Amino acid sequence: FESFRETVRTCPVPVVIAGGPKTDTLLGALQQTADAIRAGARGAVVGRNLWGHGDPEKAAIAFRGVIHDGLSAQDALAKAGA
């Protein structure tokens, strides 16, 4: 986490994370994204953790909550009803 934060801090352009590994739960994927945002990333490219979810629309709402609304992973999941 700290090494990523330092990388983001010293990067001259905005950093967007590229998804990440497949997680067992949507909460896990949201937590990874929330950690990256908290470290200074400006966004995320999400694929398999969204499309592989049983309800991609709710998953997208949850990711939006983390990335754009600053919600915690748990709060975003609850808000999305996912």
Buried (B, 14 or more C-beta within 10 A) or exposed (E): EEEBBEEBEEEEEEBEBEBBEEBEEBBBBBBBBBBBBBBBBEBBEBEEBBEEBEEEEBBBBBBBBBBEEEBBBEBBBEBBEB
